[in-house]
Amino acid sequence: MSPGSKAAAGPTARPRILIVDDQPANVQVLASVLSDEHDVFFAVSGEKALARFDDCQPDLVLLDVVMP
């Protein structure tokens, strides 16, 4: 096997998504849509999002741009 090639052995980790939104309804809708194929985490403020980011190391952050 050459360096940089992917091995076909074992399951791969599910992508992690961090949802940052101060509206619980928005978080619930996104989580229900995404949770089948992704590990979903959420935060309800920017400060909590930074701490959560360090904990879960997401592959993608979905961020509400209109927050207090």
C-alpha positions in Angstrom: 0.0 0.0 0.0 1.4 3.4 -0.9 1.6 6.3 1.5 -1.5 8.4 1.4 -3.8 5.6 0.2 -6.8 4.6 2.2 -7.1 1.1 3.6 -10.5 -0.6 3.2 -10.3 -2.2 6.6 -12.8 -1.3 9.4 -15.6 1.2 9.6 -14.9 4.8 9.2 -15.9 7.5 11.7 -19.1 9.4 11.1 -18.6 13.0 10.3 -19.2 15.4 13.2 -21.3 18.5 12.8 -21.6 21.3 15.4 -24.8 23.3 15.2 -24.7 26.8 16.7 -28.0 28.5 17.1 -29.9 30.3 19.9 -33.3 29.0 18.7 -33.9 25.4 20.0 -36.4 24.7 17.1 -33.7 25.3 14.5 -31.3 23.0 16.3 -34.0 20.3 16.6 -34.9 20.5 12.9 -31.2 20.3 11.8 -30.4 17.6 14.2 -33.3 15.4 13.1 -32.3 15.8 9.4 -28.6 15.2 10.0 -28.4 12.7 12.8 -28.9 9.6 10.7 -25.5 9.9 9.0 -23.6 12.3 11.3 -22.7 12.8 14.9 -24.5 16.0 15.8 -23.5 18.4 18.6 -24.9 21.8 19.4 -24.4 25.0 21.3 -26.7 27.9 22.0 -24.1 30.7 22.2 -20.8 31.7 20.7 -19.0 31.2 23.9 -20.5 27.7 24.4 -19.7 26.9 20.8 -16.0 27.6 21.3 -15.9 25.3 24.3 -17.9 22.6 22.4 -15.7 22.9 19.4 -12.6 22.0 21.5 -14.5 19.0 22.9 -16.0 17.5 19.8 -13.6 18.7 17.0 -16.3 18.9 14.4 -15.8 18.4 10.6 -18.4 21.1 9.9 -19.9 24.0 11.9 -23.4 25.3 11.0 -23.5 28.7 12.5 -26.5 31.0 12.8 -25.2 34.5 11.9 -28.0 36.4 13.7 -27.4 35.7 17.4 -27.1 38.1 20.4 
